Amino acid sequence: GMRRGAPRGTLRGLLKSHKPQLRLAAGGDLLVHLNFLMFLHRLAEEARTNAFENKSKTIKPEHTIAAAKVIKHL
């Protein structure tokens, strides 16, 4: 079906609650959303690689935690 856009109201609310002093330019929330989606994609790929290397057909929480640690250091 038709894909929904970014939940901009929710995004702005989250950003405001975590960083009230932050002033975002127009479209800044979309860049934050894009960065988040790219991070999630990278995390999923890294977790899948970990699962494969551990001969697991399922991505388990420990595969994702290990992936997050690798990404954090890049």
C-alpha positions as CSV (number, residue, x, y, z in Angstrom):
1,G,0.0,0.0,0.0
2,M,0.8,3.7,0.2
3,R,3.7,4.3,2.6
4,R,3.1,6.8,5.3
5,G,5.5,9.7,5.8
6,A,7.6,10.4,8.9
7,P,5.4,11.0,12.0
8,R,6.5,14.6,12.2
9,G,4.4,15.7,15.2
10,T,5.7,12.7,17.2
11,L,9.3,13.4,16.1
12,R,9.1,17.1,17.0
13,G,7.6,16.2,20.4
14,L,10.3,13.7,21.2
15,L,13.1,16.1,20.2
16,K,11.5,18.9,22.3
17,S,11.2,16.7,25.4
18,H,14.8,15.4,25.1
19,K,16.4,18.6,23.9
20,P,14.2,21.6,24.9
21,Q,17.0,24.1,24.1
22,L,17.5,22.8,20.6
23,R,16.2,25.0,17.7
24,L,15.8,22.9,14.6
25,A,15.7,24.4,11.1
26,A,12.8,23.6,8.8
27,G,13.1,19.9,7.8
28,G,15.6,19.2,10.6
29,D,13.3,16.7,12.1
30,L,13.3,14.8,8.8
31,L,17.1,14.6,8.9
32,V,16.9,13.2,12.4
33,H,14.4,10.6,11.2
34,L,16.5,9.7,8.2
35,N,19.6,9.3,10.5
36,F,17.5,7.0,12.8
37,L,16.3,4.9,9.9
38,M,19.9,4.5,8.6
39,F,21.1,3.5,12.1
40,L,18.3,0.9,12.4
41,H,19.2,-0.5,9.0
42,R,22.8,-0.7,9.9
43,L,21.9,-2.3,13.3
44,A,19.8,-4.9,11.5
45,E,22.5,-5.8,9.0
46,E,25.1,-6.1,11.7
47,A,22.8,-8.2,13.9
48,R,22.0,-10.5,11.0
49,T,25.8,-11.0,10.3
50,N,26.3,-11.8,14.0
51,A,23.5,-14.4,13.9
52,F,24.9,-15.9,10.7
53,E,28.4,-16.1,12.2
54,N,27.0,-17.8,15.3
55,K,25.2,-20.3,13.0
56,S,21.8,-19.1,14.3
57,K,18.8,-18.9,11.9
58,T,17.2,-16.4,14.3
59,I,18.5,-12.9,15.2
60,K,18.6,-13.0,19.1
61,P,18.8,-10.1,21.5
62,E,22.5,-10.8,22.1
63,H,23.2,-10.5,18.4
64,T,21.6,-7.0,18.4
65,I,23.4,-5.9,21.6
66,A,26.8,-7.0,20.1
67,A,25.9,-5.2,16.9
68,A,25.1,-2.0,18.8
69,K,28.5,-2.1,20.5
70,V,30.2,-2.4,17.1
71,I,28.3,0.5,15.6
72,K,28.9,2.7,18.6
73,H,32.7,2.4,18.1
74,L,32.6,3.4,14.4
